[in-house]
Amino acid sequence: MKIVLEVTFRMGGVSYRGHRWEDNILVFEFERLGDTFIQVLSKRKVEEEVEREPSAVMVELKTKEGGKIFGAVGEDGLYRAVEP
């Protein structure tokens, strides 16, 4: 099944690194590791083929300062998330 994730980030410079499963939760991995970023809303859209429907979809954003994990809200394979 195809999962589509649309994420709005608070700054630019975000790279998609892949996804992983944690039990039935699908985690999309992103990173922002530079020193300077444009402070403008940045949207990313990712499509992945997965073998089963997740119970939840999470976004993990790694940064030099640590990182954030936040949830996505979805319906029928389309999930949306906004960086807090």
PDB file of N, CA, C and O in Angstrom:
ATOM      1  N   MET A   1       0.840  -1.178   0.000  1.00  0.00           N
ATOM      2  CA  MET A   1       0.000   0.000   0.000  1.00  0.00           C
ATOM      3  C   MET A   1       0.881   1.235   0.000  1.00  0.00           C
ATOM      4  O   MET A   1       1.988   1.226   0.539  1.00  0.00           O
ATOM      5  N   LYS A   2       0.376   2.293  -0.610  1.00  0.00           N
ATOM      6  CA  LYS A   2       1.143   3.531  -0.695  1.00  0.00           C
ATOM      7  C   LYS A   2       0.737   4.477   0.437  1.00  0.00           C
ATOM      8  O   LYS A   2      -0.447   4.694   0.695  1.00  0.00           O
ATOM      9  N   ILE A   3       1.757   5.034   1.107  1.00  0.00           N
ATOM     10  CA  ILE A   3       1.565   6.039   2.152  1.00  0.00           C
ATOM     11  C   ILE A   3       2.157   7.347   1.642  1.00  0.00           C
ATOM     12  O   ILE A   3       3.300   7.381   1.186  1.00  0.00           O
ATOM     13  N   VAL A   4       1.379   8.421   1.721  1.00  0.00           N
ATOM     14  CA  VAL A   4       1.849   9.755   1.323  1.00  0.00           C
ATOM     15  C   VAL A   4       1.894  10.619   2.573  1.00  0.00           C
ATOM     16  O   VAL A   4       0.912  10.720   3.308  1.00  0.00           O
ATOM     17  N   LEU A   5       3.045  11.242   2.805  1.00  0.00           N
ATOM     18  CA  LEU A   5       3.231  12.126   3.952  1.00  0.00           C
ATOM     19  C   LEU A   5       3.551  13.520   3.445  1.00  0.00           C
ATOM     20  O   LEU A   5       4.476  13.705   2.653  1.00  0.00           O
ATOM     21  N   GLU A   6       2.778  14.504   3.907  1.00  0.00           N
ATOM     22  CA  GLU A   6       3.042  15.912   3.620  1.00  0.00           C
ATOM     23  C   GLU A   6       3.412  16.580   4.936  1.00  0.00           C
ATOM     24  O   GLU A   6       2.613  16.600   5.872  1.00  0.00           O
ATOM     25  N   VAL A   7       4.631  17.130   5.011  1.00  0.00           N
ATOM     26  CA  VAL A   7       5.129  17.743   6.242  1.00  0.00           C
ATOM     27  C   VAL A   7       5.477  19.200   5.983  1.00  0.00           C
ATOM     28  O   VAL A   7       6.095  19.529   4.971  1.00  0.00           O
ATOM     29  N   THR A   8       5.077  20.072   6.902  1.00  0.00           N
ATOM     30  CA  THR A   8       5.474  21.471   6.859  1.00  0.00           C
ATOM     31  C   THR A   8       6.496  21.693   7.967  1.00  0.00           C
ATOM     32  O   THR A   8       6.209  21.495   9.148  1.00  0.00           O
ATOM     33  N   PHE A   9       7.702  22.110   7.557  1.00  0.00           N
ATOM     34  CA  PHE A   9       8.778  22.387   8.507  1.00  0.00           C
ATOM     35  C   PHE A   9       8.890  23.888   8.722  1.00  0.00           C
ATOM     36  O   PHE A   9       8.539  24.674   7.843  1.00  0.00           O
ATOM     37  N   ARG A  10       9.381  24.285   9.898  1.00  0.00           N
ATOM     38  CA  ARG A  10       9.487  25.697  10.256  1.00  0.00           C
ATOM     39  C   ARG A  10      10.679  26.389   9.594  1.00  0.00           C
ATOM     40  O   ARG A  10      10.722  27.617   9.515  1.00  0.00           O
ATOM     41  N   MET A  11      11.649  25.598   9.117  1.00  0.00           N
ATOM     42  CA  MET A  11      12.833  26.148   8.450  1.00  0.00           C
ATOM     43  C   MET A  11      13.199  25.251   7.280  1.00  0.00           C
ATOM     44  O   MET A  11      12.798  24.088   7.220  1.00  0.00           O
ATOM     45  N   GLY A  12      13.969  25.809   6.349  1.00  0.00           N
ATOM     46  CA  GLY A  12      14.441  25.033   5.210  1.00  0.00           C
ATOM     47  C   GLY A  12      15.608  24.137   5.593  1.00  0.00           C
ATOM     48  O   GLY A  12      15.952  24.025   6.770  1.00  0.00           O
ATOM     49  N   GLY A  13      16.212  23.501   4.601  1.00  0.00           N
ATOM     50  CA  GLY A  13      17.398  22.680   4.826  1.00  0.00           C
ATOM     51  C   GLY A  13      17.111  21.287   5.334  1.00  0.00           C
ATOM     52  O   GLY A  13      17.989  20.664   5.931  1.00  0.00           O
ATOM     53  N   VAL A  14      15.912  20.776   5.118  1.00  0.00           N
ATOM     54  CA  VAL A  14      15.529  19.453   5.624  1.00  0.00           C
ATOM     55  C   VAL A  14      15.734  18.411   4.530  1.00  0.00           C
ATOM     56  O   VAL A  14      15.340  18.612   3.382  1.00  0.00           O
ATOM     57  N   SER A  15      16.360  17.293   4.906  1.00  0.00           N
ATOM     58  CA  SER A  15      16.574  16.180   3.985  1.00  0.00           C
ATOM     59  C   SER A  15      15.825  14.954   4.477  1.00  0.00           C
ATOM     60  O   SER A  15      15.775  14.686   5.677  1.00  0.00           O
ATOM     61  N   TYR A  16      15.243  14.213   3.546  1.00  0.00           N
ATOM     62  CA  TYR A  16      14.555  12.960   3.883  1.00  0.00           C
ATOM     63  C   TYR A  16      15.577  11.841   3.902  1.00  0.00           C
ATOM     64  O   TYR A  16      16.380  11.722   2.977  1.00  0.00           O
ATOM     65  N   ARG A  17      15.560  11.016   4.945  1.00  0.00           N
ATOM     66  CA  ARG A  17      16.535   9.940   5.102  1.00  0.00           C
ATOM     67  C   ARG A  17      15.943   8.542   4.982  1.00  0.00           C
ATOM     68  O   ARG A  17      16.690   7.570   4.870  1.00  0.00           O
ATOM     69  N   GLY A  18      14.626   8.421   5.002  1.00  0.00           N
ATOM     70  CA  GLY A  18      14.024   7.099   4.895  1.00  0.00           C
ATOM     71  C   GLY A  18      12.943   6.897   5.942  1.00  0.00           C
ATOM     72  O   GLY A  18      12.501   7.842   6.595  1.00  0.00           O
ATOM     73  N   HIS A  19      12.528   5.649   6.087  1.00  0.00           N
ATOM     74  CA  HIS A  19      11.502   5.333   7.076  1.00  0.00           C
ATOM     75  C   HIS A  19      11.857   4.026   7.771  1.00  0.00           C
ATOM     76  O   HIS A  19      12.677   3.245   7.288  1.00  0.00           O
ATOM     77  N   ARG A  20      11.225   3.813   8.905  1.00  0.00           N
ATOM     78  CA  ARG A  20      11.420   2.573   9.657  1.00  0.00           C
ATOM     79  C   ARG A  20      10.136   2.243  10.399  1.00  0.00           C
ATOM     80  O   ARG A  20       9.278   3.105  10.588  1.00  0.00           O
ATOM     81  N   TRP A  21      10.013   1.009  10.811  1.00  0.00           N
ATOM     82  CA  TRP A  21       8.861   0.570  11.612  1.00  0.00           C
ATOM     83  C   TRP A  21       9.294   0.427  13.062  1.00  0.00           C
ATOM     84  O   TRP A  21      10.375  -0.091  13.345  1.00  0.00           O
ATOM     85  N   GLU A  22       8.453   0.886  13.979  1.00  0.00           N
ATOM     86  CA  GLU A  22       8.582   0.617  15.409  1.00  0.00           C
ATOM     87  C   GLU A  22       7.269  -0.011  15.819  1.00  0.00           C
ATOM     88  O   GLU A  22       6.281   0.682  16.061  1.00  0.00           O
ATOM     89  N   ASP A  23       7.268  -1.338  15.895  1.00  0.00           N
ATOM     90  CA  ASP A  23       6.049  -2.123  16.061  1.00  0.00           C
ATOM     91  C   ASP A  23       5.114  -1.799  14.893  1.00  0.00           C
ATOM     92  O   ASP A  23       5.482  -2.050  13.745  1.00  0.00           O
ATOM     93  N   ASN A  24       3.928  -1.255  15.138  1.00  0.00           N
ATOM     94  CA  ASN A  24       2.998  -0.919  14.058  1.00  0.00           C
ATOM     95  C   ASN A  24       3.018   0.564  13.701  1.00  0.00           C
ATOM     96  O   ASN A  24       2.150   1.040  12.970  1.00  0.00           O
ATOM     97  N   ILE A  25       4.001   1.290  14.214  1.00  0.00           N
ATOM     98  CA  ILE A  25       4.119   2.731  13.942  1.00  0.00           C
ATOM     99  C   ILE A  25       5.154   2.948  12.839  1.00  0.00           C
ATOM    100  O   ILE A  25       6.274   2.442  12.914  1.00  0.00           O
ATOM    101  N   LEU A  26       4.767   3.700  11.827  1.00  0.00           N
ATOM    102  CA  LEU A  26       5.663   4.031  10.726  1.00  0.00           C
ATOM    103  C   LEU A  26       6.315   5.381  11.024  1.00  0.00           C
ATOM    104  O   LEU A  26       5.622   6.383  11.202  1.00  0.00           O
ATOM    105  N   VAL A  27       7.647   5.405  11.078  1.00  0.00           N
ATOM    106  CA  VAL A  27       8.398   6.612  11.418  1.00  0.00           C
ATOM    107  C   VAL A  27       9.164   7.082  10.181  1.00  0.00           C
ATOM    108  O   VAL A  27       9.991   6.351   9.637  1.00  0.00           O
ATOM    109  N   PHE A  28       8.878   8.316   9.744  1.00  0.00           N
ATOM    110  CA  PHE A  28       9.598   8.928   8.645  1.00  0.00           C
ATOM    111  C   PHE A  28      10.741   9.744   9.224  1.00  0.00           C
ATOM    112  O   PHE A  28      10.529  10.548  10.131  1.00  0.00           O
ATOM    113  N   GLU A  29      11.960   9.545   8.707  1.00  0.00           N
ATOM    114  CA  GLU A  29      13.149  10.177   9.256  1.00  0.00           C
ATOM    115  C   GLU A  29      13.631  11.323   8.363  1.00  0.00           C
ATOM    116  O   GLU A  29      13.852  11.148   7.165  1.00  0.00           O
ATOM    117  N   PHE A  30      13.786  12.492   8.973  1.00  0.00           N
ATOM    118  CA  PHE A  30      14.305  13.680   8.296  1.00  0.00           C
ATOM    119  C   PHE A  30      15.460  14.230   9.121  1.00  0.00           C
ATOM    120  O   PHE A  30      15.585  13.918  10.306  1.00  0.00           O
ATOM    121  N   GLU A  31      16.315  15.057   8.493  1.00  0.00           N
ATOM    122  CA  GLU A  31      17.371  15.709   9.263  1.00  0.00           C
ATOM    123  C   GLU A  31      17.659  17.105   8.716  1.00  0.00           C
ATOM    124  O   GLU A  31      17.516  17.386   7.526  1.00  0.00           O
ATOM    125  N   ARG A  32      18.071  17.959   9.642  1.00  0.00           N
ATOM    126  CA  ARG A  32      18.505  19.331   9.334  1.00  0.00           C
ATOM    127  C   ARG A  32      19.771  19.547  10.146  1.00  0.00           C
ATOM    128  O   ARG A  32      19.698  19.820  11.344  1.00  0.00           O
ATOM    129  N   LEU A  33      20.936  19.428   9.507  1.00  0.00           N
ATOM    130  CA  LEU A  33      22.179  19.394  10.267  1.00  0.00           C
ATOM    131  C   LEU A  33      23.113  20.572  10.015  1.00  0.00           C
ATOM    132  O   LEU A  33      24.166  20.638  10.649  1.00  0.00           O
ATOM    133  N   GLY A  34      22.790  21.487   9.143  1.00  0.00           N
ATOM    134  CA  GLY A  34      23.662  22.639   8.877  1.00  0.00           C
ATOM    135  C   GLY A  34      23.629  23.655  10.000  1.00  0.00           C
ATOM    136  O   GLY A  34      23.021  23.433  11.047  1.00  0.00           O
ATOM    137  N   ASP A  35      24.297  24.777   9.761  1.00  0.00           N
ATOM    138  CA  ASP A  35      24.381  25.840  10.764  1.00  0.00           C
ATOM    139  C   ASP A  35      23.412  26.984  10.507  1.00  0.00           C
ATOM    140  O   ASP A  35      22.961  27.632  11.451  1.00  0.00           O
ATOM    141  N   THR A  36      23.086  27.242   9.247  1.00  0.00           N
ATOM    142  CA  THR A  36      22.233  28.373   8.897  1.00  0.00           C
ATOM    143  C   THR A  36      21.106  27.899   7.997  1.00  0.00           C
ATOM    144  O   THR A  36      21.332  27.143   7.052  1.00  0.00           O
ATOM    145  N   PHE A  37      19.886  28.345   8.294  1.00  0.00           N
ATOM    146  CA  PHE A  37      18.731  27.934   7.509  1.00  0.00           C
ATOM    147  C   PHE A  37      17.833  29.118   7.234  1.00  0.00           C
ATOM    148  O   PHE A  37      17.759  30.061   8.021  1.00  0.00           O
ATOM    149  N   ILE A  38      17.161  29.055   6.120  1.00  0.00           N
ATOM    150  CA  ILE A  38      16.161  30.057   5.794  1.00  0.00           C
ATOM    151  C   ILE A  38      14.972  29.836   6.733  1.00  0.00           C
ATOM    152  O   ILE A  38      14.456  28.722   6.824  1.00  0.00           O
ATOM    153  N   GLN A  39      14.546  30.868   7.416  1.00  0.00           N
ATOM    154  CA  GLN A  39      13.425  30.739   8.331  1.00  0.00           C
ATOM    155  C   GLN A  39      12.132  31.052   7.598  1.00  0.00           C
ATOM    156  O   GLN A  39      11.543  32.124   7.742  1.00  0.00           O
ATOM    157  N   VAL A  40      11.721  30.084   6.818  1.00  0.00           N
ATOM    158  CA  VAL A  40      10.493  30.179   6.059  1.00  0.00           C
ATOM    159  C   VAL A  40       9.865  28.794   6.077  1.00  0.00           C
ATOM    160  O   VAL A  40      10.577  27.790   6.114  1.00  0.00           O
ATOM    161  N   LEU A  41       8.562  28.732   6.050  1.00  0.00           N
ATOM    162  CA  LEU A  41       7.907  27.429   6.040  1.00  0.00           C
ATOM    163  C   LEU A  41       8.331  26.650   4.805  1.00  0.00           C
ATOM    164  O   LEU A  41       8.349  27.176   3.692  1.00  0.00           O
ATOM    165  N   SER A  42       8.667  25.396   5.023  1.00  0.00           N
ATOM    166  CA  SER A  42       9.150  24.525   3.958  1.00  0.00           C
ATOM    167  C   SER A  42       8.297  23.267   3.947  1.00  0.00           C
ATOM    168  O   SER A  42       8.139  22.612   4.978  1.00  0.00           O
ATOM    169  N   LYS A  43       7.748  22.928   2.793  1.00  0.00           N
ATOM    170  CA  LYS A  43       6.899  21.734   2.695  1.00  0.00           C
ATOM    171  C   LYS A  43       7.651  20.630   1.975  1.00  0.00           C
ATOM    172  O   LYS A  43       8.374  20.868   1.008  1.00  0.00           O
ATOM    173  N   ARG A  44       7.460  19.406   2.477  1.00  0.00           N
ATOM    174  CA  ARG A  44       8.034  18.220   1.846  1.00  0.00           C
ATOM    175  C   ARG A  44       6.933  17.191   1.681  1.00  0.00           C
ATOM    176  O   ARG A  44       6.074  17.043   2.550  1.00  0.00           O
ATOM    177  N   LYS A  45       6.959  16.484   0.567  1.00  0.00           N
ATOM    178  CA  LYS A  45       6.011  15.414   0.302  1.00  0.00           C
ATOM    179  C   LYS A  45       6.805  14.154   0.004  1.00  0.00           C
ATOM    180  O   LYS A  45       7.698  14.156  -0.844  1.00  0.00           O
ATOM    181  N   VAL A  46       6.472  13.072   0.712  1.00  0.00           N
ATOM    182  CA  VAL A  46       7.166  11.803   0.572  1.00  0.00           C
ATOM    183  C   VAL A  46       6.128  10.719   0.299  1.00  0.00           C
ATOM    184  O   VAL A  46       5.077  10.684   0.937  1.00  0.00           O
ATOM    185  N   GLU A  47       6.424   9.845  -0.641  1.00  0.00           N
ATOM    186  CA  GLU A  47       5.563   8.700  -0.930  1.00  0.00           C
ATOM    187  C   GLU A  47       6.377   7.429  -0.742  1.00  0.00           C
ATOM    188  O   GLU A  47       7.488   7.314  -1.259  1.00  0.00           O
ATOM    189  N   GLU A  48       5.822   6.477  -0.002  1.00  0.00           N
ATOM    190  CA  GLU A  48       6.499   5.209   0.238  1.00  0.00           C
ATOM    191  C   GLU A  48       5.517   4.053   0.064  1.00  0.00           C
ATOM    192  O   GLU A  48       4.348   4.155   0.435  1.00  0.00           O
ATOM    193  N   GLU A  49       6.005   2.967  -0.500  1.00  0.00           N
ATOM    194  CA  GLU A  49       5.237   1.724  -0.570  1.00  0.00           C
ATOM    195  C   GLU A  49       5.588   0.911   0.669  1.00  0.00           C
ATOM    196  O   GLU A  49       6.759   0.629   0.922  1.00  0.00           O
ATOM    197  N   VAL A  50       4.581   0.539   1.432  1.00  0.00           N
ATOM    198  CA  VAL A  50       4.799  -0.261   2.634  1.00  0.00           C
ATOM    199  C   VAL A  50       3.927  -1.508   2.568  1.00  0.00           C
ATOM    200  O   VAL A  50       2.952  -1.561   1.817  1.00  0.00           O
ATOM    201  N   GLU A  51       4.290  -2.512   3.364  1.00  0.00           N
ATOM    202  CA  GLU A  51       3.617  -3.802   3.293  1.00  0.00           C
ATOM    203  C   GLU A  51       2.316  -3.874   4.083  1.00  0.00           C
ATOM    204  O   GLU A  51       1.505  -4.774   3.864  1.00  0.00           O
ATOM    205  N   ARG A  52       2.112  -2.928   5.004  1.00  0.00           N
ATOM    206  CA  ARG A  52       0.887  -2.976   5.818  1.00  0.00           C
ATOM    207  C   ARG A  52       0.485  -1.564   6.232  1.00  0.00           C
ATOM    208  O   ARG A  52       1.278  -0.628   6.126  1.00  0.00           O
ATOM    209  N   GLU A  53      -0.745  -1.419   6.700  1.00  0.00           N
ATOM    210  CA  GLU A  53      -1.235  -0.124   7.163  1.00  0.00           C
ATOM    211  C   GLU A  53      -0.720   0.139   8.573  1.00  0.00           C
ATOM    212  O   GLU A  53      -0.843  -0.727   9.439  1.00  0.00           O
ATOM    213  N   PRO A  54      -0.148   1.311   8.823  1.00  0.00           N
ATOM    214  CA  PRO A  54       0.363   1.616  10.162  1.00  0.00           C
ATOM    215  C   PRO A  54      -0.766   1.990  11.122  1.00  0.00           C
ATOM    216  O   PRO A  54      -1.814   2.487  10.711  1.00  0.00           O
ATOM    217  N   SER A  55      -0.525   1.741  12.403  1.00  0.00           N
ATOM    218  CA  SER A  55      -1.481   2.185  13.419  1.00  0.00           C
ATOM    219  C   SER A  55      -1.328   3.680  13.666  1.00  0.00           C
ATOM    220  O   SER A  55      -2.269   4.340  14.106  1.00  0.00           O
ATOM    221  N   ALA A  56      -0.134   4.216  13.380  1.00  0.00           N
ATOM    222  CA  ALA A  56       0.149   5.648  13.508  1.00  0.00           C
ATOM    223  C   ALA A  56       1.344   5.976  12.626  1.00  0.00           C
ATOM    224  O   ALA A  56       2.146   5.107  12.286  1.00  0.00           O
ATOM    225  N   VAL A  57       1.442   7.256  12.263  1.00  0.00           N
ATOM    226  CA  VAL A  57       2.585   7.742  11.491  1.00  0.00           C
ATOM    227  C   VAL A  57       3.233   8.868  12.290  1.00  0.00           C
ATOM    228  O   VAL A  57       2.563   9.797  12.741  1.00  0.00           O
ATOM    229  N   MET A  58       4.550   8.763  12.455  1.00  0.00           N
ATOM    230  CA  MET A  58       5.315   9.757  13.192  1.00  0.00           C
ATOM    231  C   MET A  58       6.392  10.331  12.284  1.00  0.00           C
ATOM    232  O   MET A  58       6.813   9.695  11.318  1.00  0.00           O
ATOM    233  N   VAL A  59       6.839  11.566  12.615  1.00  0.00           N
ATOM    234  CA  VAL A  59       7.929  12.220  11.903  1.00  0.00           C
ATOM    235  C   VAL A  59       9.039  12.446  12.913  1.00  0.00           C
ATOM    236  O   VAL A  59       8.808  13.006  13.985  1.00  0.00           O
ATOM    237  N   GLU A  60      10.248  12.009  12.571  1.00  0.00           N
ATOM    238  CA  GLU A  60      11.419  12.238  13.412  1.00  0.00           C
ATOM    239  C   GLU A  60      12.337  13.201  12.674  1.00  0.00           C
ATOM    240  O   GLU A  60      12.755  12.927  11.549  1.00  0.00           O
ATOM    241  N   LEU A  61      12.652  14.327  13.305  1.00  0.00           N
ATOM    242  CA  LEU A  61      13.536  15.336  12.723  1.00  0.00           C
ATOM    243  C   LEU A  61      14.787  15.426  13.583  1.00  0.00           C
ATOM    244  O   LEU A  61      14.722  15.838  14.741  1.00  0.00           O
ATOM    245  N   LYS A  62      15.930  15.039  13.017  1.00  0.00           N
ATOM    246  CA  LYS A  62      17.203  15.136  13.732  1.00  0.00           C
ATOM    247  C   LYS A  62      17.861  16.462  13.381  1.00  0.00           C
ATOM    248  O   LYS A  62      17.912  16.861  12.218  1.00  0.00           O
ATOM    249  N   THR A  63      18.364  17.138  14.413  1.00  0.00           N
ATOM    250  CA  THR A  63      19.074  18.404  14.231  1.00  0.00           C
ATOM    251  C   THR A  63      20.370  18.357  15.033  1.00  0.00           C
ATOM    252  O   THR A  63      20.595  17.428  15.808  1.00  0.00           O
ATOM    253  N   LYS A  64      21.217  19.361  14.844  1.00  0.00           N
ATOM    254  CA  LYS A  64      22.459  19.431  15.615  1.00  0.00           C
ATOM    255  C   LYS A  64      22.178  19.573  17.105  1.00  0.00           C
ATOM    256  O   LYS A  64      22.974  19.128  17.932  1.00  0.00           O
ATOM    257  N   GLU A  65      21.056  20.189  17.451  1.00  0.00           N
ATOM    258  CA  GLU A  65      20.696  20.400  18.852  1.00  0.00           C
ATOM    259  C   GLU A  65      19.984  19.204  19.470  1.00  0.00           C
ATOM    260  O   GLU A  65      19.704  19.217  20.668  1.00  0.00           O
ATOM    261  N   GLY A  66      19.691  18.194  18.705  1.00  0.00           N
ATOM    262  CA  GLY A  66      18.968  17.033  19.226  1.00  0.00           C
ATOM    263  C   GLY A  66      17.954  16.549  18.218  1.00  0.00           C
ATOM    264  O   GLY A  66      18.296  15.865  17.253  1.00  0.00           O
ATOM    265  N   GLY A  67      16.713  16.905  18.446  1.00  0.00           N
ATOM    266  CA  GLY A  67      15.696  16.488  17.496  1.00  0.00           C
ATOM    267  C   GLY A  67      14.303  16.622  18.055  1.00  0.00           C
ATOM    268  O   GLY A  67      14.094  17.035  19.195  1.00  0.00           O
ATOM    269  N   LYS A  68      13.354  16.258  17.209  1.00  0.00           N
ATOM    270  CA  LYS A  68      11.941  16.329  17.563  1.00  0.00           C
ATOM    271  C   LYS A  68      11.245  15.118  16.979  1.00  0.00           C
ATOM    272  O   LYS A  68      11.631  14.608  15.927  1.00  0.00           O
ATOM    273  N   ILE A  69      10.230  14.671  17.662  1.00  0.00           N
ATOM    274  CA  ILE A  69       9.353  13.631  17.133  1.00  0.00           C
ATOM    275  C   ILE A  69       7.933  14.153  17.267  1.00  0.00           C
ATOM    276  O   ILE A  69       7.525  14.594  18.341  1.00  0.00           O
ATOM    277  N   PHE A  70       7.174  14.100  16.163  1.00  0.00           N
ATOM    278  CA  PHE A  70       5.799  14.575  16.202  1.00  0.00           C
ATOM    279  C   PHE A  70       4.943  13.716  15.291  1.00  0.00           C
ATOM    280  O   PHE A  70       5.438  13.078  14.362  1.00  0.00           O
ATOM    281  N   GLY A  71       3.663  13.714  15.572  1.00  0.00           N
ATOM    282  CA  GLY A  71       2.727  12.846  14.869  1.00  0.00           C
ATOM    283  C   GLY A  71       2.148  13.465  13.615  1.00  0.00           C
ATOM    284  O   GLY A  71       2.174  14.680  13.418  1.00  0.00           O
ATOM    285  N   ALA A  72       1.627  12.590  12.777  1.00  0.00           N
ATOM    286  CA  ALA A  72       0.932  12.992  11.559  1.00  0.00           C
ATOM    287  C   ALA A  72      -0.506  12.510  11.654  1.00  0.00           C
ATOM    288  O   ALA A  72      -0.783  11.449  12.213  1.00  0.00           O
ATOM    289  N   VAL A  73      -1.408  13.294  11.104  1.00  0.00           N
ATOM    290  CA  VAL A  73      -2.828  12.948  11.083  1.00  0.00           C
ATOM    291  C   VAL A  73      -3.165  12.511   9.671  1.00  0.00           C
ATOM    292  O   VAL A  73      -2.790  13.172   8.703  1.00  0.00           O
ATOM    293  N   GLY A  74      -3.875  11.394   9.555  1.00  0.00           N
ATOM    294  CA  GLY A  74      -4.133  10.914   8.210  1.00  0.00           C
ATOM    295  C   GLY A  74      -5.447  10.211   8.024  1.00  0.00           C
ATOM    296  O   GLY A  74      -6.162   9.863   8.964  1.00  0.00           O
ATOM    297  N   GLU A  75      -5.725  10.020   6.738  1.00  0.00           N
ATOM    298  CA  GLU A  75      -6.924   9.305   6.326  1.00  0.00           C
ATOM    299  C   GLU A  75      -6.685   8.751   4.932  1.00  0.00           C
ATOM    300  O   GLU A  75      -6.210   9.465   4.048  1.00  0.00           O
ATOM    301  N   ASP A  76      -7.011   7.489   4.736  1.00  0.00           N
ATOM    302  CA  ASP A  76      -6.906   6.835   3.424  1.00  0.00           C
ATOM    303  C   ASP A  76      -5.525   6.949   2.796  1.00  0.00           C
ATOM    304  O   ASP A  76      -5.409   7.178   1.592  1.00  0.00           O
ATOM    305  N   GLY A  77      -4.483   6.793   3.597  1.00  0.00           N
ATOM    306  CA  GLY A  77      -3.126   6.790   3.065  1.00  0.00           C
ATOM    307  C   GLY A  77      -2.468   8.145   2.914  1.00  0.00           C
ATOM    308  O   GLY A  77      -1.296   8.205   2.543  1.00  0.00           O
ATOM    309  N   LEU A  78      -3.173   9.245   3.185  1.00  0.00           N
ATOM    310  CA  LEU A  78      -2.584  10.586   3.124  1.00  0.00           C
ATOM    311  C   LEU A  78      -2.455  11.119   4.543  1.00  0.00           C
ATOM    312  O   LEU A  78      -3.444  11.250   5.265  1.00  0.00           O
ATOM    313  N   TYR A  79      -1.211  11.427   4.934  1.00  0.00           N
ATOM    314  CA  TYR A  79      -0.922  11.913   6.284  1.00  0.00           C
ATOM    315  C   TYR A  79      -0.316  13.309   6.189  1.00  0.00           C
ATOM    316  O   TYR A  79       0.467  13.600   5.284  1.00  0.00           O
ATOM    317  N   ARG A  80      -0.691  14.173   7.142  1.00  0.00           N
ATOM    318  CA  ARG A  80      -0.154  15.541   7.204  1.00  0.00           C
ATOM    319  C   ARG A  80       0.412  15.807   8.592  1.00  0.00           C
ATOM    320  O   ARG A  80      -0.142  15.373   9.602  1.00  0.00           O
ATOM    321  N   ALA A  81       1.535  16.535   8.617  1.00  0.00           N
ATOM    322  CA  ALA A  81       2.177  16.883   9.887  1.00  0.00           C
ATOM    323  C   ALA A  81       2.772  18.283   9.770  1.00  0.00           C
ATOM    324  O   ALA A  81       3.108  18.739   8.677  1.00  0.00           O
ATOM    325  N   VAL A  82       2.897  18.964  10.927  1.00  0.00           N
ATOM    326  CA  VAL A  82       3.496  20.292  11.004  1.00  0.00           C
ATOM    327  C   VAL A  82       4.516  20.271  12.133  1.00  0.00           C
ATOM    328  O   VAL A  82       4.217  19.837  13.245  1.00  0.00           O
ATOM    329  N   GLU A  83       5.722  20.743  11.840  1.00  0.00           N
ATOM    330  CA  GLU A  83       6.764  20.810  12.865  1.00  0.00           C
ATOM    331  C   GLU A  83       6.326  21.772  13.965  1.00  0.00           C
ATOM    332  O   GLU A  83       5.960  22.914  13.687  1.00  0.00           O
ATOM    333  N   PRO A  84       6.364  21.304  15.226  1.00  0.00           N
ATOM    334  CA  PRO A  84       5.963  22.182  16.338  1.00  0.00           C
ATOM    335  C   PRO A  84       6.983  23.291  16.595  1.00  0.00           C
ATOM    336  O   PRO A  84       6.791  24.110  17.494  1.00  0.00           O
TER     337      PRO A  84
END
